[in-house]
Amino acid sequence: MTAPGATDVSPDAVGTATFDPGAGWRLHPQVALRPEPFGALLYHFGTRKLSFLKNTVIVEIVRSLGDHTSVREALRAHGIDESAERPYVRALGTLADSHMIVPA
């Protein structure tokens, strides 16, 4: 994926959550986030899936999701306006599909 912060997710990852950027989301309680020079690694202890966040902006957004009432509010808090949000929303949708983030 070419989006900033896009994740590499196993092709057999199956998502059931419908991602709504207008809703609140948070990091899944079974997911560990490990900072790396390129961004971060996310590891889901329940599914044993690994995802890569490819820039530090998306890492900070993911970390702050639980502090905001919606994904869009988290994006705005990090200086990402509506015209620039599409790649971030797509990356976060991928994280929702792989159960790295869950509805708040």
Jmol script that loads the backbone (N, CA, C; Angstrom):
load data "model"
ATOM      1  N   MET A   1       0.859  -1.177   0.000  1.00  0.00           N
ATOM      2  CA  MET A   1       0.000   0.000   0.000  1.00  0.00           C
ATOM      3  C   MET A   1       0.897   1.230   0.000  1.00  0.00           C
ATOM      4  N   THR A   2       0.507   2.248  -0.709  1.00  0.00           N
ATOM      5  CA  THR A   2       1.342   3.431  -0.830  1.00  0.00           C
ATOM      6  C   THR A   2       0.957   4.543   0.136  1.00  0.00           C
ATOM      7  N   ALA A   3      -0.103   4.350   0.878  1.00  0.00           N
ATOM      8  CA  ALA A   3      -0.564   5.390   1.798  1.00  0.00           C
ATOM      9  C   ALA A   3       0.429   5.592   2.926  1.00  0.00           C
ATOM     10  N   PRO A   4       0.570   6.833   3.406  1.00  0.00           N
ATOM     11  CA  PRO A   4       1.426   7.058   4.564  1.00  0.00           C
ATOM     12  C   PRO A   4       0.928   6.213   5.724  1.00  0.00           C
ATOM     13  N   GLY A   5       1.832   5.467   6.285  1.00  0.00           N
ATOM     14  CA  GLY A   5       1.453   4.661   7.435  1.00  0.00           C
ATOM     15  C   GLY A   5       0.707   3.405   7.077  1.00  0.00           C
ATOM     16  N   ALA A   6       0.676   3.061   5.795  1.00  0.00           N
ATOM     17  CA  ALA A   6      -0.025   1.856   5.393  1.00  0.00           C
ATOM     18  C   ALA A   6       0.584   0.669   6.118  1.00  0.00           C
ATOM     19  N   THR A   7      -0.224  -0.348   6.309  1.00  0.00           N
ATOM     20  CA  THR A   7       0.238  -1.506   7.048  1.00  0.00           C
ATOM     21  C   THR A   7       0.412  -2.690   6.129  1.00  0.00           C
ATOM     22  N   ASP A   8       1.319  -3.557   6.499  1.00  0.00           N
ATOM     23  CA  ASP A   8       1.462  -4.840   5.843  1.00  0.00           C
ATOM     24  C   ASP A   8       0.693  -5.824   6.695  1.00  0.00           C
ATOM     25  N   VAL A   9      -0.343  -6.414   6.140  1.00  0.00           N
ATOM     26  CA  VAL A   9      -1.180  -7.331   6.886  1.00  0.00           C
ATOM     27  C   VAL A   9      -1.210  -8.644   6.130  1.00  0.00           C
ATOM     28  N   SER A  10      -1.157  -9.726   6.854  1.00  0.00           N
ATOM     29  CA  SER A  10      -1.223 -11.044   6.251  1.00  0.00           C
ATOM     30  C   SER A  10      -2.446 -11.143   5.351  1.00  0.00           C
ATOM     31  N   PRO A  11      -2.327 -11.770   4.174  1.00  0.00           N
ATOM     32  CA  PRO A  11      -3.466 -11.850   3.269  1.00  0.00           C
ATOM     33  C   PRO A  11      -4.625 -12.654   3.823  1.00  0.00           C
ATOM     34  N   ASP A  12      -4.401 -13.500   4.829  1.00  0.00           N
ATOM     35  CA  ASP A  12      -5.506 -14.273   5.376  1.00  0.00           C
ATOM     36  C   ASP A  12      -6.209 -13.571   6.533  1.00  0.00           C
ATOM     37  N   ALA A  13      -5.814 -12.331   6.816  1.00  0.00           N
ATOM     38  CA  ALA A  13      -6.489 -11.573   7.871  1.00  0.00           C
ATOM     39  C   ALA A  13      -7.916 -11.273   7.428  1.00  0.00           C
ATOM     40  N   VAL A  14      -8.868 -11.598   8.265  1.00  0.00           N
ATOM     41  CA  VAL A  14     -10.268 -11.381   7.933  1.00  0.00           C
ATOM     42  C   VAL A  14     -10.844 -10.383   8.913  1.00  0.00           C
ATOM     43  N   GLY A  15     -11.481  -9.343   8.392  1.00  0.00           N
ATOM     44  CA  GLY A  15     -12.062  -8.331   9.256  1.00  0.00           C
ATOM     45  C   GLY A  15     -13.570  -8.429   9.287  1.00  0.00           C
ATOM     46  N   THR A  16     -14.147  -8.127  10.425  1.00  0.00           N
ATOM     47  CA  THR A  16     -15.591  -8.122  10.535  1.00  0.00           C
ATOM     48  C   THR A  16     -16.109  -6.752  10.944  1.00  0.00           C
ATOM     49  N   ALA A  17     -15.249  -5.918  11.479  1.00  0.00           N
ATOM     50  CA  ALA A  17     -15.669  -4.585  11.911  1.00  0.00           C
ATOM     51  C   ALA A  17     -15.864  -3.690  10.690  1.00  0.00           C
ATOM     52  N   THR A  18     -16.894  -2.876  10.721  1.00  0.00           N
ATOM     53  CA  THR A  18     -17.083  -1.869   9.696  1.00  0.00           C
ATOM     54  C   THR A  18     -16.413  -0.610  10.206  1.00  0.00           C
ATOM     55  N   PHE A  19     -15.395  -0.176   9.496  1.00  0.00           N
ATOM     56  CA  PHE A  19     -14.623   0.973   9.951  1.00  0.00           C
ATOM     57  C   PHE A  19     -15.363   2.263   9.657  1.00  0.00           C
ATOM     58  N   ASP A  20     -15.612   3.041  10.700  1.00  0.00           N
ATOM     59  CA  ASP A  20     -16.273   4.339  10.592  1.00  0.00           C
ATOM     60  C   ASP A  20     -15.354   5.383  11.211  1.00  0.00           C
ATOM     61  N   PRO A  21     -14.729   6.246  10.383  1.00  0.00           N
ATOM     62  CA  PRO A  21     -13.826   7.253  10.934  1.00  0.00           C
ATOM     63  C   PRO A  21     -14.533   8.317  11.767  1.00  0.00           C
ATOM     64  N   GLY A  22     -15.849   8.339  11.727  1.00  0.00           N
ATOM     65  CA  GLY A  22     -16.600   9.265  12.559  1.00  0.00           C
ATOM     66  C   GLY A  22     -16.855   8.722  13.956  1.00  0.00           C
ATOM     67  N   ALA A  23     -16.459   7.472  14.184  1.00  0.00           N
ATOM     68  CA  ALA A  23     -16.665   6.823  15.480  1.00  0.00           C
ATOM     69  C   ALA A  23     -15.350   6.741  16.247  1.00  0.00           C
ATOM     70  N   GLY A  24     -15.472   6.400  17.516  1.00  0.00           N
ATOM     71  CA  GLY A  24     -14.292   6.223  18.350  1.00  0.00           C
ATOM     72  C   GLY A  24     -13.685   4.844  18.174  1.00  0.00           C
ATOM     73  N   TRP A  25     -12.371   4.788  18.117  1.00  0.00           N
ATOM     74  CA  TRP A  25     -11.616   3.538  17.992  1.00  0.00           C
ATOM     75  C   TRP A  25     -10.473   3.584  18.983  1.00  0.00           C
ATOM     76  N   ARG A  26      -9.910   2.425  19.293  1.00  0.00           N
ATOM     77  CA  ARG A  26      -8.765   2.344  20.198  1.00  0.00           C
ATOM     78  C   ARG A  26      -7.930   1.134  19.812  1.00  0.00           C
ATOM     79  N   LEU A  27      -6.723   1.103  20.299  1.00  0.00           N
ATOM     80  CA  LEU A  27      -5.857  -0.042  20.089  1.00  0.00           C
ATOM     81  C   LEU A  27      -6.470  -1.248  20.798  1.00  0.00           C
ATOM     82  N   HIS A  28      -6.488  -2.390  20.142  1.00  0.00           N
ATOM     83  CA  HIS A  28      -7.016  -3.611  20.753  1.00  0.00           C
ATOM     84  C   HIS A  28      -6.204  -3.912  22.018  1.00  0.00           C
ATOM     85  N   PRO A  29      -6.846  -4.345  23.099  1.00  0.00           N
ATOM     86  CA  PRO A  29      -6.108  -4.596  24.338  1.00  0.00           C
ATOM     87  C   PRO A  29      -5.050  -5.695  24.226  1.00  0.00           C
ATOM     88  N   GLN A  30      -5.141  -6.548  23.213  1.00  0.00           N
ATOM     89  CA  GLN A  30      -4.148  -7.604  23.023  1.00  0.00           C
ATOM     90  C   GLN A  30      -3.061  -7.209  22.025  1.00  0.00           C
ATOM     91  N   VAL A  31      -2.999  -5.930  21.674  1.00  0.00           N
ATOM     92  CA  VAL A  31      -2.002  -5.465  20.706  1.00  0.00           C
ATOM     93  C   VAL A  31      -0.913  -4.672  21.418  1.00  0.00           C
ATOM     94  N   ALA A  32       0.318  -5.024  21.100  1.00  0.00           N
ATOM     95  CA  ALA A  32       1.479  -4.276  21.597  1.00  0.00           C
ATOM     96  C   ALA A  32       2.029  -3.433  20.455  1.00  0.00           C
ATOM     97  N   LEU A  33       2.363  -2.197  20.753  1.00  0.00           N
ATOM     98  CA  LEU A  33       2.946  -1.278  19.779  1.00  0.00           C
ATOM     99  C   LEU A  33       4.402  -1.053  20.172  1.00  0.00           C
ATOM    100  N   ARG A  34       5.314  -1.377  19.261  1.00  0.00           N
ATOM    101  CA  ARG A  34       6.740  -1.186  19.538  1.00  0.00           C
ATOM    102  C   ARG A  34       7.311  -0.162  18.568  1.00  0.00           C
ATOM    103  N   PRO A  35       7.746   0.987  19.069  1.00  0.00           N
ATOM    104  CA  PRO A  35       8.330   2.010  18.195  1.00  0.00           C
ATOM    105  C   PRO A  35       9.586   1.484  17.491  1.00  0.00           C
ATOM    106  N   GLU A  36       9.745   1.893  16.255  1.00  0.00           N
ATOM    107  CA  GLU A  36      10.909   1.561  15.431  1.00  0.00           C
ATOM    108  C   GLU A  36      11.318   2.824  14.689  1.00  0.00           C
ATOM    109  N   PRO A  37      12.545   2.896  14.175  1.00  0.00           N
ATOM    110  CA  PRO A  37      12.974   4.089  13.435  1.00  0.00           C
ATOM    111  C   PRO A  37      12.065   4.430  12.241  1.00  0.00           C
ATOM    112  N   PHE A  38      11.486   3.424  11.609  1.00  0.00           N
ATOM    113  CA  PHE A  38      10.625   3.645  10.441  1.00  0.00           C
ATOM    114  C   PHE A  38       9.191   3.968  10.817  1.00  0.00           C
ATOM    115  N   GLY A  39       8.802   3.736  12.063  1.00  0.00           N
ATOM    116  CA  GLY A  39       7.428   3.912  12.520  1.00  0.00           C
ATOM    117  C   GLY A  39       7.180   3.041  13.733  1.00  0.00           C
ATOM    118  N   ALA A  40       6.546   1.870  13.505  1.00  0.00           N
ATOM    119  CA  ALA A  40       6.298   0.960  14.629  1.00  0.00           C
ATOM    120  C   ALA A  40       5.881  -0.412  14.126  1.00  0.00           C
ATOM    121  N   LEU A  41       6.027  -1.376  15.013  1.00  0.00           N
ATOM    122  CA  LEU A  41       5.487  -2.716  14.811  1.00  0.00           C
ATOM    123  C   LEU A  41       4.282  -2.869  15.718  1.00  0.00           C
ATOM    124  N   LEU A  42       3.241  -3.486  15.202  1.00  0.00           N
ATOM    125  CA  LEU A  42       2.085  -3.843  16.011  1.00  0.00           C
ATOM    126  C   LEU A  42       2.009  -5.362  16.028  1.00  0.00           C
ATOM    127  N   TYR A  43       1.883  -5.939  17.210  1.00  0.00           N
ATOM    128  CA  TYR A  43       1.739  -7.388  17.312  1.00  0.00           C
ATOM    129  C   TYR A  43       0.476  -7.697  18.090  1.00  0.00           C
ATOM    130  N   HIS A  44      -0.391  -8.516  17.497  1.00  0.00           N
ATOM    131  CA  HIS A  44      -1.638  -8.921  18.135  1.00  0.00           C
ATOM    132  C   HIS A  44      -1.414 -10.289  18.780  1.00  0.00           C
ATOM    133  N   PHE A  45      -1.432 -10.328  20.102  1.00  0.00           N
ATOM    134  CA  PHE A  45      -1.169 -11.571  20.817  1.00  0.00           C
ATOM    135  C   PHE A  45      -2.292 -12.592  20.654  1.00  0.00           C
ATOM    136  N   GLY A  46      -3.500 -12.139  20.342  1.00  0.00           N
ATOM    137  CA  GLY A  46      -4.618 -13.058  20.145  1.00  0.00           C
ATOM    138  C   GLY A  46      -4.582 -13.756  18.797  1.00  0.00           C
ATOM    139  N   THR A  47      -4.280 -13.005  17.754  1.00  0.00           N
ATOM    140  CA  THR A  47      -4.272 -13.569  16.399  1.00  0.00           C
ATOM    141  C   THR A  47      -2.869 -13.907  15.913  1.00  0.00           C
ATOM    142  N   ARG A  48      -1.864 -13.432  16.636  1.00  0.00           N
ATOM    143  CA  ARG A  48      -0.450 -13.602  16.284  1.00  0.00           C
ATOM    144  C   ARG A  48      -0.108 -12.941  14.946  1.00  0.00           C
ATOM    145  N   LYS A  49      -0.813 -11.883  14.629  1.00  0.00           N
ATOM    146  CA  LYS A  49      -0.552 -11.109  13.410  1.00  0.00           C
ATOM    147  C   LYS A  49       0.392  -9.959  13.726  1.00  0.00           C
ATOM    148  N   LEU A  50       1.190  -9.615  12.730  1.00  0.00           N
ATOM    149  CA  LEU A  50       2.141  -8.519  12.833  1.00  0.00           C
ATOM    150  C   LEU A  50       1.810  -7.497  11.758  1.00  0.00           C
ATOM    151  N   SER A  51       1.790  -6.232  12.121  1.00  0.00           N
ATOM    152  CA  SER A  51       1.582  -5.144  11.165  1.00  0.00           C
ATOM    153  C   SER A  51       2.686  -4.119  11.346  1.00  0.00           C
ATOM    154  N   PHE A  52       2.966  -3.407  10.286  1.00  0.00           N
ATOM    155  CA  PHE A  52       3.993  -2.367  10.302  1.00  0.00           C
ATOM    156  C   PHE A  52       3.342  -1.020  10.054  1.00  0.00           C
ATOM    157  N   LEU A  53       3.649  -0.050  10.891  1.00  0.00           N
ATOM    158  CA  LEU A  53       3.246   1.329  10.647  1.00  0.00           C
ATOM    159  C   LEU A  53       4.468   2.012  10.067  1.00  0.00           C
ATOM    160  N   LYS A  54       4.293   2.606   8.899  1.00  0.00           N
ATOM    161  CA  LYS A  54       5.455   3.044   8.126  1.00  0.00           C
ATOM    162  C   LYS A  54       5.832   4.507   8.281  1.00  0.00           C
ATOM    163  N   ASN A  55       5.222   5.204   9.219  1.00  0.00           N
ATOM    164  CA  ASN A  55       5.711   6.545   9.551  1.00  0.00           C
ATOM    165  C   ASN A  55       5.279   6.916  10.964  1.00  0.00           C
ATOM    166  N   THR A  56       5.969   7.887  11.519  1.00  0.00           N
ATOM    167  CA  THR A  56       5.726   8.240  12.919  1.00  0.00           C
ATOM    168  C   THR A  56       4.413   8.986  13.135  1.00  0.00           C
ATOM    169  N   VAL A  57       3.892   9.624  12.102  1.00  0.00           N
ATOM    170  CA  VAL A  57       2.614  10.335  12.249  1.00  0.00           C
ATOM    171  C   VAL A  57       1.492   9.338  12.523  1.00  0.00           C
ATOM    172  N   ILE A  58       1.417   8.270  11.736  1.00  0.00           N
ATOM    173  CA  ILE A  58       0.358   7.282  11.953  1.00  0.00           C
ATOM    174  C   ILE A  58       0.537   6.588  13.304  1.00  0.00           C
ATOM    175  N   VAL A  59       1.765   6.426  13.742  1.00  0.00           N
ATOM    176  CA  VAL A  59       2.023   5.837  15.065  1.00  0.00           C
ATOM    177  C   VAL A  59       1.399   6.715  16.147  1.00  0.00           C
ATOM    178  N   GLU A  60       1.638   8.009  16.078  1.00  0.00           N
ATOM    179  CA  GLU A  60       1.084   8.921  17.086  1.00  0.00           C
ATOM    180  C   GLU A  60      -0.438   8.959  17.022  1.00  0.00           C
ATOM    181  N   ILE A  61      -0.994   8.877  15.826  1.00  0.00           N
ATOM    182  CA  ILE A  61      -2.455   8.848  15.695  1.00  0.00           C
ATOM    183  C   ILE A  61      -3.010   7.593  16.359  1.00  0.00           C
ATOM    184  N   VAL A  62      -2.428   6.436  16.054  1.00  0.00           N
ATOM    185  CA  VAL A  62      -2.896   5.178  16.643  1.00  0.00           C
ATOM    186  C   VAL A  62      -2.788   5.232  18.163  1.00  0.00           C
ATOM    187  N   ARG A  63      -1.684   5.733  18.671  1.00  0.00           N
ATOM    188  CA  ARG A  63      -1.509   5.841  20.127  1.00  0.00           C
ATOM    189  C   ARG A  63      -2.582   6.718  20.764  1.00  0.00           C
ATOM    190  N   SER A  64      -3.028   7.731  20.055  1.00  0.00           N
ATOM    191  CA  SER A  64      -3.954   8.703  20.640  1.00  0.00           C
ATOM    192  C   SER A  64      -5.426   8.392  20.386  1.00  0.00           C
ATOM    193  N   LEU A  65      -5.737   7.356  19.631  1.00  0.00           N
ATOM    194  CA  LEU A  65      -7.134   7.086  19.281  1.00  0.00           C
ATOM    195  C   LEU A  65      -8.047   7.037  20.501  1.00  0.00           C
ATOM    196  N   GLY A  66      -7.620   6.392  21.558  1.00  0.00           N
ATOM    197  CA  GLY A  66      -8.448   6.275  22.759  1.00  0.00           C
ATOM    198  C   GLY A  66      -8.693   7.585  23.479  1.00  0.00           C
ATOM    199  N   ASP A  67      -7.924   8.613  23.131  1.00  0.00           N
ATOM    200  CA  ASP A  67      -8.076   9.929  23.754  1.00  0.00           C
ATOM    201  C   ASP A  67      -9.060  10.825  23.013  1.00  0.00           C
ATOM    202  N   HIS A  68      -9.605  10.339  21.903  1.00  0.00           N
ATOM    203  CA  HIS A  68     -10.481  11.154  21.061  1.00  0.00           C
ATOM    204  C   HIS A  68     -11.809  10.445  20.833  1.00  0.00           C
ATOM    205  N   THR A  69     -12.841  11.226  20.575  1.00  0.00           N
ATOM    206  CA  THR A  69     -14.170  10.655  20.370  1.00  0.00           C
ATOM    207  C   THR A  69     -14.345  10.046  18.988  1.00  0.00           C
ATOM    208  N   SER A  70     -13.445  10.361  18.064  1.00  0.00           N
ATOM    209  CA  SER A  70     -13.526   9.788  16.720  1.00  0.00           C
ATOM    210  C   SER A  70     -12.144   9.774  16.081  1.00  0.00           C
ATOM    211  N   VAL A  71     -12.028   8.994  15.028  1.00  0.00           N
ATOM    212  CA  VAL A  71     -10.788   8.976  14.249  1.00  0.00           C
ATOM    213  C   VAL A  71     -10.536  10.358  13.665  1.00  0.00           C
ATOM    214  N   ARG A  72     -11.579  10.977  13.137  1.00  0.00           N
ATOM    215  CA  ARG A  72     -11.405  12.307  12.535  1.00  0.00           C
ATOM    216  C   ARG A  72     -10.912  13.323  13.562  1.00  0.00           C
ATOM    217  N   GLU A  73     -11.411  13.235  14.775  1.00  0.00           N
ATOM    218  CA  GLU A  73     -10.929  14.138  15.826  1.00  0.00           C
ATOM    219  C   GLU A  73      -9.442  13.885  16.104  1.00  0.00           C
ATOM    220  N   ALA A  74      -9.034  12.633  16.119  1.00  0.00           N
ATOM    221  CA  ALA A  74      -7.615  12.301  16.325  1.00  0.00           C
ATOM    222  C   ALA A  74      -6.766  12.843  15.179  1.00  0.00           C
ATOM    223  N   LEU A  75      -7.262  12.715  13.955  1.00  0.00           N
ATOM    224  CA  LEU A  75      -6.531  13.245  12.801  1.00  0.00           C
ATOM    225  C   LEU A  75      -6.364  14.754  12.911  1.00  0.00           C
ATOM    226  N   ARG A  76      -7.435  15.461  13.244  1.00  0.00           N
ATOM    227  CA  ARG A  76      -7.365  16.922  13.364  1.00  0.00           C
ATOM    228  C   ARG A  76      -6.392  17.326  14.471  1.00  0.00           C
ATOM    229  N   ALA A  77      -6.379  16.562  15.558  1.00  0.00           N
ATOM    230  CA  ALA A  77      -5.471  16.861  16.670  1.00  0.00           C
ATOM    231  C   ALA A  77      -4.009  16.719  16.256  1.00  0.00           C
ATOM    232  N   HIS A  78      -3.760  15.961  15.199  1.00  0.00           N
ATOM    233  CA  HIS A  78      -2.394  15.782  14.696  1.00  0.00           C
ATOM    234  C   HIS A  78      -2.136  16.618  13.445  1.00  0.00           C
ATOM    235  N   GLY A  79      -3.015  17.595  13.192  1.00  0.00           N
ATOM    236  CA  GLY A  79      -2.799  18.528  12.094  1.00  0.00           C
ATOM    237  C   GLY A  79      -3.154  17.996  10.721  1.00  0.00           C
ATOM    238  N   ILE A  80      -3.931  16.935  10.655  1.00  0.00           N
ATOM    239  CA  ILE A  80      -4.321  16.368   9.363  1.00  0.00           C
ATOM    240  C   ILE A  80      -5.742  16.815   9.067  1.00  0.00           C
ATOM    241  N   ASP A  81      -5.872  17.668   8.053  1.00  0.00           N
ATOM    242  CA  ASP A  81      -7.200  18.179   7.727  1.00  0.00           C
ATOM    243  C   ASP A  81      -7.911  17.236   6.757  1.00  0.00           C
ATOM    244  N   GLU A  82      -9.166  17.565   6.471  1.00  0.00           N
ATOM    245  CA  GLU A  82     -10.006  16.712   5.633  1.00  0.00           C
ATOM    246  C   GLU A  82      -9.379  16.429   4.272  1.00  0.00           C
ATOM    247  N   SER A  83      -8.713  17.413   3.699  1.00  0.00           N
ATOM    248  CA  SER A  83      -8.133  17.232   2.364  1.00  0.00           C
ATOM    249  C   SER A  83      -6.949  16.262   2.361  1.00  0.00           C
ATOM    250  N   ALA A  84      -6.358  16.008   3.517  1.00  0.00           N
ATOM    251  CA  ALA A  84      -5.186  15.123   3.603  1.00  0.00           C
ATOM    252  C   ALA A  84      -5.471  13.818   4.346  1.00  0.00           C
ATOM    253  N   GLU A  85      -6.713  13.598   4.758  1.00  0.00           N
ATOM    254  CA  GLU A  85      -6.998  12.465   5.640  1.00  0.00           C
ATOM    255  C   GLU A  85      -7.131  11.119   4.941  1.00  0.00           C
ATOM    256  N   ARG A  86      -7.398  11.100   3.652  1.00  0.00           N
ATOM    257  CA  ARG A  86      -7.730   9.849   2.966  1.00  0.00           C
ATOM    258  C   ARG A  86      -6.717   8.717   3.190  1.00  0.00           C
ATOM    259  N   PRO A  87      -5.405   8.936   2.991  1.00  0.00           N
ATOM    260  CA  PRO A  87      -4.474   7.816   3.199  1.00  0.00           C
ATOM    261  C   PRO A  87      -4.422   7.337   4.650  1.00  0.00           C
ATOM    262  N   TYR A  88      -4.639   8.241   5.585  1.00  0.00           N
ATOM    263  CA  TYR A  88      -4.635   7.859   6.997  1.00  0.00           C
ATOM    264  C   TYR A  88      -5.889   7.054   7.339  1.00  0.00           C
ATOM    265  N   VAL A  89      -7.027   7.478   6.814  1.00  0.00           N
ATOM    266  CA  VAL A  89      -8.275   6.742   7.040  1.00  0.00           C
ATOM    267  C   VAL A  89      -8.157   5.344   6.429  1.00  0.00           C
ATOM    268  N   ARG A  90      -7.570   5.257   5.248  1.00  0.00           N
ATOM    269  CA  ARG A  90      -7.383   3.952   4.601  1.00  0.00           C
ATOM    270  C   ARG A  90      -6.475   3.056   5.455  1.00  0.00           C
ATOM    271  N   ALA A  91      -5.376   3.601   5.952  1.00  0.00           N
ATOM    272  CA  ALA A  91      -4.458   2.817   6.790  1.00  0.00           C
ATOM    273  C   ALA A  91      -5.147   2.362   8.080  1.00  0.00           C
ATOM    274  N   LEU A  92      -5.912   3.248   8.699  1.00  0.00           N
ATOM    275  CA  LEU A  92      -6.621   2.889   9.926  1.00  0.00           C
ATOM    276  C   LEU A  92      -7.714   1.866   9.649  1.00  0.00           C
ATOM    277  N   GLY A  93      -8.349   1.956   8.486  1.00  0.00           N
ATOM    278  CA  GLY A  93      -9.333   0.947   8.088  1.00  0.00           C
ATOM    279  C   GLY A  93      -8.701  -0.427   7.956  1.00  0.00           C
ATOM    280  N   THR A  94      -7.484  -0.468   7.432  1.00  0.00           N
ATOM    281  CA  THR A  94      -6.750  -1.730   7.334  1.00  0.00           C
ATOM    282  C   THR A  94      -6.451  -2.285   8.724  1.00  0.00           C
ATOM    283  N   LEU A  95      -6.087  -1.404   9.643  1.00  0.00           N
ATOM    284  CA  LEU A  95      -5.847  -1.847  11.021  1.00  0.00           C
ATOM    285  C   LEU A  95      -7.130  -2.377  11.660  1.00  0.00           C
ATOM    286  N   ALA A  96      -8.262  -1.760  11.364  1.00  0.00           N
ATOM    287  CA  ALA A  96      -9.544  -2.243  11.885  1.00  0.00           C
ATOM    288  C   ALA A  96      -9.872  -3.613  11.298  1.00  0.00           C
ATOM    289  N   ASP A  97      -9.641  -3.779  10.006  1.00  0.00           N
ATOM    290  CA  ASP A  97      -9.917  -5.068   9.360  1.00  0.00           C
ATOM    291  C   ASP A  97      -9.090  -6.200   9.952  1.00  0.00           C
ATOM    292  N   SER A  98      -7.894  -5.879  10.410  1.00  0.00           N
ATOM    293  CA  SER A  98      -7.018  -6.904  10.992  1.00  0.00           C
ATOM    294  C   SER A  98      -7.134  -6.961  12.517  1.00  0.00           C
ATOM    295  N   HIS A  99      -8.099  -6.234  13.075  1.00  0.00           N
ATOM    296  CA  HIS A  99      -8.394  -6.232  14.512  1.00  0.00           C
ATOM    297  C   HIS A  99      -7.266  -5.665  15.369  1.00  0.00           C
ATOM    298  N   MET A 100      -6.427  -4.825  14.763  1.00  0.00           N
ATOM    299  CA  MET A 100      -5.397  -4.136  15.547  1.00  0.00           C
ATOM    300  C   MET A 100      -6.022  -2.981  16.326  1.00  0.00           C
ATOM    301  N   ILE A 101      -7.029  -2.347  15.729  1.00  0.00           N
ATOM    302  CA  ILE A 101      -7.824  -1.347  16.440  1.00  0.00           C
ATOM    303  C   ILE A 101      -9.263  -1.843  16.470  1.00  0.00           C
ATOM    304  N   VAL A 102      -9.983  -1.447  17.501  1.00  0.00           N
ATOM    305  CA  VAL A 102     -11.360  -1.897  17.704  1.00  0.00           C
ATOM    306  C   VAL A 102     -12.223  -0.699  18.092  1.00  0.00           C
ATOM    307  N   PRO A 103     -13.542  -0.819  17.892  1.00  0.00           N
ATOM    308  CA  PRO A 103     -14.413   0.286  18.316  1.00  0.00           C
ATOM    309  C   PRO A 103     -14.239   0.583  19.801  1.00  0.00           C
ATOM    310  N   ALA A 104     -14.280   1.871  20.132  1.00  0.00           N
ATOM    311  CA  ALA A 104     -14.107   2.290  21.539  1.00  0.00           C
ATOM    312  C   ALA A 104     -15.384   2.061  22.324  1.00  0.00           C
TER     313      ALA A 104
END
end "model"
wireframe off; spacefill off
backbone 0.3
color backbone group
